[in-house]
Amino acid sequence: MKYFNHKIIGIAMMCATVMACTDKYDCNLQVEKPEEVANSEYLASFDLLKSYITRDASSPFKFTANLSSTDFLKKDIAYSTILSNFDGIDIGGSITPVNSLKEDGSFDFGGMQLVADAVKGTDITLYGGTLCSNQGQRTAYYNELIQPIIIPFVPEKGKTVICDFENDELGKVYGMTGGSQAVVENDPDGKSGKALHVGTDDNKAAYSHPKFNVKLPEGRKLGDYVNLTIDMRIVNEDGIYGAGMRVFINGKEFNVGMNAKTFGCNPNTWNRGAVISLNSATAPGFILPDEMKGLTEFELAVGSASGGAQYFLDNIVMNYELPGTGVTKIDFEKDELGTSYPMTNGNSSVVENDPEGSGKVLHVGTAATPCNRSYPKFTVKLQNGRTLGDYIGLSLDMYLIDGKGGWGDGMRVVINGQEFNCGQGPFNFGCEANKWGRDKIYITFLKEGEETGKGKIAIPNSMKDLTEIELAVGSGSGEWHAYIDNINLHWKTDDTIIEKTPEEKKNIFTEEMNKWIGGIVNAGGESVKVWNIVGEPLDKTMDANTFNWGEYLGEVEYARTAVKQARDTAKIDLNLFVSNTFNQSDEMGQKADELIALVKSWEADDVTRIDGYNILLHAVYSKDATSQKANEEMISGLFDKLAQTGKLIRVSDLSMMVEDTEGKFIQTSKLTADERSAAANYIAFIMKEYRKTIASDKQYGISISSMTETSTGNKICPWTSGYNRNGMYEGIVEGLK
């Protein structure tokens, strides 16, 4: 192979300069030209690149270069260099779905339209970009298109009228919790019908309140109700202050936190619809105890706690709202001291008084024999109407005695004998030794298939319909010793989720694919006859712009769909290539086999036609002789496999870098003349090997990655950044001959 020795060239030119001087003059010229000047003059002696192309009438060969559509449209030095040296331009990388996306979700094809118009009337061949690829997609937008329809859970709301007295006879008497009386009378204002008069001028109600027997509607329980509303009219100021408003349920007294005055009452005036909350400690309200939440019948009393109260009541109403969340609780308060719970693997768990005085707790293990991966077991009946699939997590309070079990192998949950590890121990949740970890441990329940660990477990589908379970929980440690309390299983009513069917998703993305393919092909018009129909099908990259068309359209069908859309859109006969990057570090032969097999699978329907292969070739010259020999053999093997397909073959994005013997790339500004010459030799080898191996009528062309190089980059190009020729120029000349 020819070796480009610029030092020899420089010496020859230097000698010619010396001979040109005569003794007649005092010549002040330098007797030597700098080597870089000699090199420049030598490179300047070459003709334009495309003038060296050897091709016969049957060859479709075109020599092109990558250039963005915007740079081409500027019509500056890059434009003139293209026109002088190349047959065409590749603009594929400059117009993609991601950078063509407009705010309204549509595509802007203006750039393609402009450059397609600009090449009309010129000899420049325009190569379009990639029509379908899993990479460089507007993935976030696509994912939004198939999001399920979510109908938020809306709590059922309603009211139960306890008493409005309209159906009572005048004079009917209601019982009181103490003395005085409560009698049905007409509204003293004569407007609202009947009301209940509590107390009299002569016999005021002294800490005595009217009682009402309540039977809730079928299916309702007291825990469903969120508040109590009443109409109240204080007579004069009798009981407007006192000890405050009170509610009684089955005799249990609740202070709502304000008196009748602050409740909104004024003398001899109705305070309509005053609200007392049943699940808030904020006045006016109180927290309904858990043990009362299941009541369906009870005695209710309400009124002003005063030594001398007199008032009217009307429209006593309880309002319910079925909650979207709730808990199933194990708290040991109802257990007798000394009650023991069974363990999964021996040892003991006994109900004792909390040493810090919070009530009853469960003492697990002993100081002498801490638990060895053994956990207390509980039989749990889940919330009525709920299944295990409705539950979203488990929480508990833990007191680690002397810190034992704080680390271990992670908190464990055992359901019906099946053990789940949440991936972190009590210390990871924030618990400390010899101190209650209140509201620290929360283990999230996920659905089967979701990623677990870091405080999360997945409930199997086989368990999601359970309404009663055997539950065990504890620290997966060989020496766990602790108090536990307030084991809460948390449930949440799911929103209604309507997923799109596979067929709906296929239709959506077939249309989205056509928006891009149809739009860009139409914009290219008759100026663009060549496209990469599928780009980088072997690329396994997964990033924010990766979208797998095959997942929704079918692993084979997506390519067939893309081909059909392109050919149906075009008004001219297109050449469609499958395009993939081949790096020097790849096993090129194996990669070629995979690509060829993929194309065969697409064409197996005897309808789909792929015209050729577009190989984006990133070559590297290695200073290690053994590695370089392997590089050259791989290039030869690649072209040989491609030639056997009988399809059009195009090499694009052809680039060259140099690596040292340690496999590190050498920056262009640090390359020696010999290294540049070796790289030029190698690109000439690649181009000649292509011309030699691929049949003439199948040589669709070669396109270089970049015309100009940078001093900080690694890619060697035929021109400097100032468009002065580099040694690579001569290598390309040799490759084209």
ABEGO torsion letter per residue (X at the ends): XBBBBAAAAAAAAAAAAAAABBAABBBABBABBBAAAAAAAAAAABBBAAAABBBBAABABBBBBBBBAAAAAAGBAAAAAAAAABABBBAAAABBAAAABBAAGBBBAAAAAAAAAAABGBABBBBBBBABBABGBBAAAAAAAABBBBBBBBBBBBBBBABAGAABBBGBBBBBABBEBBBBBBBAAGAAEBBBBBEBAABBBBGBBBBBBBBBBBGBBAAABABBBBBBBBBEABGABEAEBBBBBGGBBBBAGBBAAAAGBBBGBBBBGBBBBAABABOBEBBBBAAAAABABBBBBBEBBBABBBBBBBGBBBBBBBBABBBBBBAGAABBBGBBBBBAAEEBBBBBBBAAGAEBBBBBEBAABBBBGBBBBBBBBBBBGBBAAABAEBBBBBBBBGGBGABEAEBBBBBGGBBBBAGBBAAAAGBBBGBBBBGABBBBBBBBGBBBEGGBBBBBAAAAABABBBBBBEBBBABBBBBBBGBBBBBBBBBBBBBBBAAAAAAAAAAAAAAAAAAAAAAAEAABABBBABBGAABABBBAABBBAAAAAEAAAAAAAAAAAAAAABABBBBBBBBBBBBAABBAAAAAAAAAAAAAAAAAAGABBBABBBBBBBBBBBABAAAAAAAAAAAAAAAAAAAAAGBBBBBBGBBBBBBBAAGBBBBAAABBAAAAAAAAAAAAAAAAAAAAABBAAABAEBBBABABBBAABABBBABBAAGBBBAAAAAAAAAAX
